[in-house]
Amino acid sequence: MAIGVGLAGATTQAARGVVMGGYSTALYLGLAVGSFAFGPVITRYGYATGFGLGAVVGAVGALIAAVLWTKAPHDVRELLTA
């Protein structure tokens, strides 16, 4: 909830719907796919391996998001952070 409020406050009113929709999509898709994808890993190799692999996937996703953010045109970043 706090992340949603922070994102809503950090964007312009025009971009708020897109930002909140993207956040909700990523959150719920991650919850659904995480259980589906890592359930078999945890069953076969244990919790430590499953959660470790989940952490690696999350870190790679964060790295990709950071790279995309730096490559975004300046006018788009200013619109989202104004």
Backbone atoms as SQL, in Angstrom:
CREATE TABLE atoms (id INTEGER PRIMARY KEY, chain TEXT, resi INTEGER, resn TEXT, atom TEXT, x REAL, y REAL, z REAL);
INSERT INTO atoms VALUES
  (1, 'A', 1, 'MET', 'N', 0.816, -1.176, 0.000),
  (2, 'A', 1, 'MET', 'CA', 0.000, 0.000, 0.000),
  (3, 'A', 1, 'MET', 'C', 0.871, 1.255, 0.000),
  (4, 'A', 2, 'ALA', 'N', 1.928, 1.248, 0.790),
  (5, 'A', 2, 'ALA', 'CA', 2.799, 2.419, 0.876),
  (6, 'A', 2, 'ALA', 'C', 3.472, 2.709, -0.466),
  (7, 'A', 3, 'ILE', 'N', 3.853, 1.680, -1.184),
  (8, 'A', 3, 'ILE', 'CA', 4.474, 1.889, -2.493),
  (9, 'A', 3, 'ILE', 'C', 3.472, 2.499, -3.456),
  (10, 'A', 4, 'GLY', 'N', 2.244, 2.024, -3.442),
  (11, 'A', 4, 'GLY', 'CA', 1.201, 2.584, -4.296),
  (12, 'A', 4, 'GLY', 'C', 0.961, 4.054, -4.009),
  (13, 'A', 5, 'VAL', 'N', 0.915, 4.416, -2.734),
  (14, 'A', 5, 'VAL', 'CA', 0.725, 5.816, -2.353),
  (15, 'A', 5, 'VAL', 'C', 1.928, 6.646, -2.790),
  (16, 'A', 6, 'GLY', 'N', 3.116, 6.111, -2.608),
  (17, 'A', 6, 'GLY', 'CA', 4.326, 6.828, -3.035),
  (18, 'A', 6, 'GLY', 'C', 4.360, 7.049, -4.535),
  (19, 'A', 7, 'LEU', 'N', 3.984, 6.043, -5.291),
  (20, 'A', 7, 'LEU', 'CA', 3.957, 6.187, -6.749),
  (21, 'A', 7, 'LEU', 'C', 2.902, 7.188, -7.189),
  (22, 'A', 8, 'ALA', 'N', 1.740, 7.144, -6.566),
  (23, 'A', 8, 'ALA', 'CA', 0.668, 8.078, -6.923),
  (24, 'A', 8, 'ALA', 'C', 1.084, 9.512, -6.617),
  (25, 'A', 9, 'GLY', 'N', 1.787, 9.710, -5.532),
  (26, 'A', 9, 'GLY', 'CA', 2.233, 11.051, -5.171),
  (27, 'A', 9, 'GLY', 'C', 3.407, 11.545, -5.987),
  (28, 'A', 10, 'ALA', 'N', 4.172, 10.631, -6.578),
  (29, 'A', 10, 'ALA', 'CA', 5.375, 11.010, -7.318),
  (30, 'A', 10, 'ALA', 'C', 5.117, 11.279, -8.793),
  (31, 'A', 11, 'THR', 'N', 3.888, 11.093, -9.246),
  (32, 'A', 11, 'THR', 'CA', 3.590, 11.288, -10.662),
  (33, 'A', 11, 'THR', 'C', 2.607, 12.428, -10.846),
  (34, 'A', 12, 'THR', 'N', 2.501, 12.875, -12.073),
  (35, 'A', 12, 'THR', 'CA', 1.509, 13.897, -12.381),
  (36, 'A', 12, 'THR', 'C', 0.135, 13.245, -12.447),
  (37, 'A', 13, 'GLN', 'N', -0.883, 14.084, -12.386),
  (38, 'A', 13, 'GLN', 'CA', -2.237, 13.552, -12.445),
  (39, 'A', 13, 'GLN', 'C', -2.497, 12.862, -13.777),
  (40, 'A', 14, 'ALA', 'N', -1.902, 13.372, -14.851),
  (41, 'A', 14, 'ALA', 'CA', -2.101, 12.787, -16.181),
  (42, 'A', 14, 'ALA', 'C', -1.491, 11.394, -16.294),
  (43, 'A', 15, 'ALA', 'N', -0.383, 11.152, -15.598),
  (44, 'A', 15, 'ALA', 'CA', 0.316, 9.867, -15.706),
  (45, 'A', 15, 'ALA', 'C', -0.066, 8.896, -14.600),
  (46, 'A', 16, 'ARG', 'N', -0.867, 9.325, -13.641),
  (47, 'A', 16, 'ARG', 'CA', -1.155, 8.500, -12.464),
  (48, 'A', 16, 'ARG', 'C', -1.820, 7.178, -12.813),
  (49, 'A', 17, 'GLY', 'N', -2.765, 7.173, -13.724),
  (50, 'A', 17, 'GLY', 'CA', -3.455, 5.938, -14.090),
  (51, 'A', 17, 'GLY', 'C', -2.527, 4.914, -14.714),
  (52, 'A', 18, 'VAL', 'N', -1.630, 5.385, -15.575),
  (53, 'A', 18, 'VAL', 'CA', -0.674, 4.482, -16.221),
  (54, 'A', 18, 'VAL', 'C', 0.295, 3.908, -15.197),
  (55, 'A', 19, 'VAL', 'N', 0.777, 4.745, -14.307),
  (56, 'A', 19, 'VAL', 'CA', 1.731, 4.293, -13.291),
  (57, 'A', 19, 'VAL', 'C', 1.077, 3.293, -12.348),
  (58, 'A', 20, 'MET', 'N', -0.119, 3.591, -11.879),
  (59, 'A', 20, 'MET', 'CA', -0.790, 2.682, -10.954),
  (60, 'A', 20, 'MET', 'C', -1.192, 1.378, -11.647),
  (61, 'A', 21, 'GLY', 'N', -1.608, 1.466, -12.907),
  (62, 'A', 21, 'GLY', 'CA', -1.935, 0.251, -13.656),
  (63, 'A', 21, 'GLY', 'C', -0.717, -0.624, -13.871),
  (64, 'A', 22, 'GLY', 'N', 0.404, -0.007, -14.207),
  (65, 'A', 22, 'GLY', 'CA', 1.648, -0.766, -14.389),
  (66, 'A', 22, 'GLY', 'C', 2.111, -1.414, -13.104),
  (67, 'A', 23, 'TYR', 'N', 1.997, -0.668, -12.000),
  (68, 'A', 23, 'TYR', 'CA', 2.393, -1.214, -10.702),
  (69, 'A', 23, 'TYR', 'C', 1.507, -2.407, -10.319),
  (70, 'A', 24, 'SER', 'N', 0.205, -2.261, -10.462),
  (71, 'A', 24, 'SER', 'CA', -0.716, -3.343, -10.111),
  (72, 'A', 24, 'SER', 'C', -0.496, -4.569, -10.989),
  (73, 'A', 25, 'THR', 'N', -0.275, -4.340, -12.277),
  (74, 'A', 25, 'THR', 'CA', -0.028, -5.449, -13.194),
  (75, 'A', 25, 'THR', 'C', 1.238, -6.208, -12.790),
  (76, 'A', 26, 'ALA', 'N', 2.305, -5.476, -12.532),
  (77, 'A', 26, 'ALA', 'CA', 3.566, -6.111, -12.154),
  (78, 'A', 26, 'ALA', 'C', 3.428, -6.868, -10.836),
  (79, 'A', 27, 'LEU', 'N', 2.758, -6.259, -9.873),
  (80, 'A', 27, 'LEU', 'CA', 2.608, -6.888, -8.562),
  (81, 'A', 27, 'LEU', 'C', 1.819, -8.190, -8.641),
  (82, 'A', 28, 'TYR', 'N', 0.637, -8.138, -9.226),
  (83, 'A', 28, 'TYR', 'CA', -0.213, -9.325, -9.248),
  (84, 'A', 28, 'TYR', 'C', 0.296, -10.382, -10.219),
  (85, 'A', 29, 'LEU', 'N', 0.889, -9.978, -11.317),
  (86, 'A', 29, 'LEU', 'CA', 1.482, -10.943, -12.234),
  (87, 'A', 29, 'LEU', 'C', 2.667, -11.642, -11.565),
  (88, 'A', 30, 'GLY', 'N', 3.460, -10.886, -10.841),
  (89, 'A', 30, 'GLY', 'CA', 4.585, -11.479, -10.120),
  (90, 'A', 30, 'GLY', 'C', 4.139, -12.468, -9.061),
  (91, 'A', 31, 'LEU', 'N', 3.079, -12.128, -8.330),
  (92, 'A', 31, 'LEU', 'CA', 2.560, -13.051, -7.322),
  (93, 'A', 31, 'LEU', 'C', 2.052, -14.345, -7.946),
  (94, 'A', 32, 'ALA', 'N', 1.358, -14.220, -9.068),
  (95, 'A', 32, 'ALA', 'CA', 0.800, -15.410, -9.723),
  (96, 'A', 32, 'ALA', 'C', 1.885, -16.271, -10.363),
  (97, 'A', 33, 'VAL', 'N', 2.758, -15.644, -11.111),
  (98, 'A', 33, 'VAL', 'CA', 3.790, -16.397, -11.816),
  (99, 'A', 33, 'VAL', 'C', 4.821, -16.955, -10.838),
  (100, 'A', 34, 'GLY', 'N', 5.110, -16.208, -9.775),
  (101, 'A', 34, 'GLY', 'CA', 6.076, -16.681, -8.793),
  (102, 'A', 34, 'GLY', 'C', 5.670, -18.004, -8.174),
  (103, 'A', 35, 'SER', 'N', 4.428, -18.113, -7.788),
  (104, 'A', 35, 'SER', 'CA', 3.945, -19.370, -7.196),
  (105, 'A', 35, 'SER', 'C', 3.958, -20.503, -8.211),
  (106, 'A', 36, 'PHE', 'N', 3.523, -20.183, -9.410),
  (107, 'A', 36, 'PHE', 'CA', 3.457, -21.189, -10.468),
  (108, 'A', 36, 'PHE', 'C', 4.857, -21.661, -10.878),
  (109, 'A', 37, 'ALA', 'N', 5.786, -20.724, -11.011),
  (110, 'A', 37, 'ALA', 'CA', 7.127, -21.069, -11.505),
  (111, 'A', 37, 'ALA', 'C', 8.027, -21.643, -10.416),
  (112, 'A', 38, 'PHE', 'N', 7.944, -21.087, -9.199),
  (113, 'A', 38, 'PHE', 'CA', 8.884, -21.507, -8.169),
  (114, 'A', 38, 'PHE', 'C', 8.351, -22.624, -7.283),
  (115, 'A', 39, 'GLY', 'N', 7.074, -22.950, -7.387),
  (116, 'A', 39, 'GLY', 'CA', 6.529, -24.072, -6.622),
  (117, 'A', 39, 'GLY', 'C', 7.247, -25.381, -6.909),
  (118, 'A', 40, 'PRO', 'N', 7.403, -25.728, -8.189),
  (119, 'A', 40, 'PRO', 'CA', 8.140, -26.965, -8.492),
  (120, 'A', 40, 'PRO', 'C', 9.611, -26.922, -8.047),
  (121, 'A', 41, 'VAL', 'N', 10.222, -25.750, -8.129),
  (122, 'A', 41, 'VAL', 'CA', 11.625, -25.628, -7.690),
  (123, 'A', 41, 'VAL', 'C', 11.714, -25.879, -6.190),
  (124, 'A', 42, 'ILE', 'N', 10.800, -25.273, -5.423),
  (125, 'A', 42, 'ILE', 'CA', 10.805, -25.467, -3.975),
  (126, 'A', 42, 'ILE', 'C', 10.508, -26.919, -3.619),
  (127, 'A', 43, 'THR', 'N', 9.571, -27.527, -4.341),
  (128, 'A', 43, 'THR', 'CA', 9.225, -28.926, -4.077),
  (129, 'A', 43, 'THR', 'C', 10.418, -29.843, -4.301),
  (130, 'A', 44, 'ARG', 'N', 11.163, -29.581, -5.357),
  (131, 'A', 44, 'ARG', 'CA', 12.269, -30.470, -5.703),
  (132, 'A', 44, 'ARG', 'C', 13.565, -30.159, -4.954),
  (133, 'A', 45, 'TYR', 'N', 13.890, -28.859, -4.796),
  (134, 'A', 45, 'TYR', 'CA', 15.198, -28.480, -4.250),
  (135, 'A', 45, 'TYR', 'C', 15.144, -27.825, -2.871),
  (136, 'A', 46, 'GLY', 'N', 13.963, -27.488, -2.386),
  (137, 'A', 46, 'GLY', 'CA', 13.845, -26.888, -1.059),
  (138, 'A', 46, 'GLY', 'C', 13.616, -25.383, -1.098),
  (139, 'A', 47, 'TYR', 'N', 13.244, -24.863, 0.074),
  (140, 'A', 47, 'TYR', 'CA', 12.905, -23.452, 0.186),
  (141, 'A', 47, 'TYR', 'C', 14.088, -22.530, -0.100),
  (142, 'A', 48, 'ALA', 'N', 15.252, -22.864, 0.394),
  (143, 'A', 48, 'ALA', 'CA', 16.415, -21.984, 0.217),
  (144, 'A', 48, 'ALA', 'C', 16.714, -21.764, -1.266),
  (145, 'A', 49, 'THR', 'N', 16.672, -22.808, -2.037),
  (146, 'A', 49, 'THR', 'CA', 16.933, -22.693, -3.471),
  (147, 'A', 49, 'THR', 'C', 15.820, -21.909, -4.160),
  (148, 'A', 50, 'GLY', 'N', 14.584, -22.197, -3.828),
  (149, 'A', 50, 'GLY', 'CA', 13.454, -21.505, -4.444),
  (150, 'A', 50, 'GLY', 'C', 13.456, -20.018, -4.163),
  (151, 'A', 51, 'PHE', 'N', 13.651, -19.648, -2.896),
  (152, 'A', 51, 'PHE', 'CA', 13.669, -18.233, -2.549),
  (153, 'A', 51, 'PHE', 'C', 14.928, -17.539, -3.063),
  (154, 'A', 52, 'GLY', 'N', 16.036, -18.253, -3.101),
  (155, 'A', 52, 'GLY', 'CA', 17.259, -17.688, -3.678),
  (156, 'A', 52, 'GLY', 'C', 17.098, -17.401, -5.159),
  (157, 'A', 53, 'LEU', 'N', 16.502, -18.341, -5.869),
  (158, 'A', 53, 'LEU', 'CA', 16.252, -18.136, -7.297),
  (159, 'A', 53, 'LEU', 'C', 15.263, -16.996, -7.521),
  (160, 'A', 54, 'GLY', 'N', 14.254, -16.912, -6.660),
  (161, 'A', 54, 'GLY', 'CA', 13.305, -15.801, -6.744),
  (162, 'A', 54, 'GLY', 'C', 13.991, -14.464, -6.527),
  (163, 'A', 55, 'ALA', 'N', 14.929, -14.411, -5.601),
  (164, 'A', 55, 'ALA', 'CA', 15.677, -13.177, -5.343),
  (165, 'A', 55, 'ALA', 'C', 16.524, -12.786, -6.544),
  (166, 'A', 56, 'VAL', 'N', 17.136, -13.770, -7.183),
  (167, 'A', 56, 'VAL', 'CA', 17.943, -13.490, -8.382),
  (168, 'A', 56, 'VAL', 'C', 17.058, -12.940, -9.502),
  (169, 'A', 57, 'VAL', 'N', 15.909, -13.553, -9.697),
  (170, 'A', 57, 'VAL', 'CA', 14.984, -13.073, -10.741),
  (171, 'A', 57, 'VAL', 'C', 14.534, -11.645, -10.431),
  (172, 'A', 58, 'GLY', 'N', 14.236, -11.361, -9.173),
  (173, 'A', 58, 'GLY', 'CA', 13.843, -10.005, -8.783),
  (174, 'A', 58, 'GLY', 'C', 14.949, -8.997, -8.994),
  (175, 'A', 59, 'ALA', 'N', 16.176, -9.372, -8.674),
  (176, 'A', 59, 'ALA', 'CA', 17.310, -8.463, -8.867),
  (177, 'A', 59, 'ALA', 'C', 17.558, -8.193, -10.346),
  (178, 'A', 60, 'VAL', 'N', 17.430, -9.219, -11.174),
  (179, 'A', 60, 'VAL', 'CA', 17.588, -9.028, -12.620),
  (180, 'A', 60, 'VAL', 'C', 16.487, -8.105, -13.145),
  (181, 'A', 61, 'GLY', 'N', 15.264, -8.282, -12.668),
  (182, 'A', 61, 'GLY', 'CA', 14.169, -7.406, -13.070),
  (183, 'A', 61, 'GLY', 'C', 14.417, -5.959, -12.669),
  (184, 'A', 62, 'ALA', 'N', 14.936, -5.754, -11.460),
  (185, 'A', 62, 'ALA', 'CA', 15.250, -4.401, -11.000),
  (186, 'A', 62, 'ALA', 'C', 16.363, -3.782, -11.845),
  (187, 'A', 63, 'LEU', 'N', 17.354, -4.587, -12.216),
  (188, 'A', 63, 'LEU', 'CA', 18.437, -4.101, -13.062),
  (189, 'A', 63, 'LEU', 'C', 17.924, -3.702, -14.444),
  (190, 'A', 64, 'ILE', 'N', 17.049, -4.517, -15.011),
  (191, 'A', 64, 'ILE', 'CA', 16.463, -4.198, -16.318),
  (192, 'A', 64, 'ILE', 'C', 15.648, -2.906, -16.232),
  (193, 'A', 65, 'ALA', 'N', 14.864, -2.750, -15.163),
  (194, 'A', 65, 'ALA', 'CA', 14.079, -1.530, -14.992),
  (195, 'A', 65, 'ALA', 'C', 14.978, -0.303, -14.877),
  (196, 'A', 66, 'ALA', 'N', 16.087, -0.438, -14.150),
  (197, 'A', 66, 'ALA', 'CA', 17.016, 0.693, -14.009),
  (198, 'A', 66, 'ALA', 'C', 17.651, 1.063, -15.344),
  (199, 'A', 67, 'VAL', 'N', 18.023, 0.068, -16.133),
  (200, 'A', 67, 'VAL', 'CA', 18.612, 0.341, -17.448),
  (201, 'A', 67, 'VAL', 'C', 17.590, 1.015, -18.353),
  (202, 'A', 68, 'LEU', 'N', 16.364, 0.525, -18.352),
  (203, 'A', 68, 'LEU', 'CA', 15.322, 1.141, -19.172),
  (204, 'A', 68, 'LEU', 'C', 15.041, 2.568, -18.725),
  (205, 'A', 69, 'TRP', 'N', 15.089, 2.804, -17.416),
  (206, 'A', 69, 'TRP', 'CA', 14.848, 4.149, -16.897),
  (207, 'A', 69, 'TRP', 'C', 15.922, 5.117, -17.382),
  (208, 'A', 70, 'THR', 'N', 17.185, 4.681, -17.385),
  (209, 'A', 70, 'THR', 'CA', 18.256, 5.576, -17.828),
  (210, 'A', 70, 'THR', 'C', 18.211, 5.823, -19.327),
  (211, 'A', 71, 'LYS', 'N', 17.643, 4.895, -20.085),
  (212, 'A', 71, 'LYS', 'CA', 17.553, 5.053, -21.534),
  (213, 'A', 71, 'LYS', 'C', 16.289, 5.790, -21.971),
  (214, 'A', 72, 'ALA', 'N', 15.347, 6.023, -21.045),
  (215, 'A', 72, 'ALA', 'CA', 14.098, 6.709, -21.385),
  (216, 'A', 72, 'ALA', 'C', 14.401, 8.159, -21.760),
  (217, 'A', 73, 'PRO', 'N', 13.660, 8.699, -22.720),
  (218, 'A', 73, 'PRO', 'CA', 13.854, 10.107, -23.074),
  (219, 'A', 73, 'PRO', 'C', 13.611, 10.996, -21.857),
  (220, 'A', 74, 'HIS', 'N', 14.344, 12.095, -21.781),
  (221, 'A', 74, 'HIS', 'CA', 14.239, 12.980, -20.621),
  (222, 'A', 74, 'HIS', 'C', 12.839, 13.539, -20.444),
  (223, 'A', 75, 'ASP', 'N', 12.124, 13.814, -21.531),
  (224, 'A', 75, 'ASP', 'CA', 10.786, 14.384, -21.396),
  (225, 'A', 75, 'ASP', 'C', 9.815, 13.403, -20.754),
  (226, 'A', 76, 'VAL', 'N', 9.976, 12.105, -20.997),
  (227, 'A', 76, 'VAL', 'CA', 9.112, 11.100, -20.359),
  (228, 'A', 76, 'VAL', 'C', 9.415, 11.008, -18.885),
  (229, 'A', 77, 'ARG', 'N', 10.693, 11.005, -18.501),
  (230, 'A', 77, 'ARG', 'CA', 11.054, 10.935, -17.087),
  (231, 'A', 77, 'ARG', 'C', 10.580, 12.165, -16.348),
  (232, 'A', 78, 'GLU', 'N', 10.666, 13.327, -16.958),
  (233, 'A', 78, 'GLU', 'CA', 10.197, 14.544, -16.293),
  (234, 'A', 78, 'GLU', 'C', 8.690, 14.504, -16.121),
  (235, 'A', 79, 'LEU', 'N', 7.963, 13.957, -17.076),
  (236, 'A', 79, 'LEU', 'CA', 6.515, 13.851, -16.958),
  (237, 'A', 79, 'LEU', 'C', 6.129, 12.952, -15.790),
  (238, 'A', 80, 'LEU', 'N', 6.844, 11.849, -15.619),
  (239, 'A', 80, 'LEU', 'CA', 6.508, 10.895, -14.568),
  (240, 'A', 80, 'LEU', 'C', 6.963, 11.347, -13.192),
  (241, 'A', 81, 'THR', 'N', 7.964, 12.203, -13.104),
  (242, 'A', 81, 'THR', 'CA', 8.477, 12.617, -11.800),
  (243, 'A', 81, 'THR', 'C', 8.107, 14.045, -11.444),
  (244, 'A', 82, 'ALA', 'N', 7.418, 14.742, -12.302),
  (245, 'A', 82, 'ALA', 'CA', 7.057, 16.146, -12.017),
  (246, 'A', 82, 'ALA', 'C', 5.965, 16.243, -10.987);
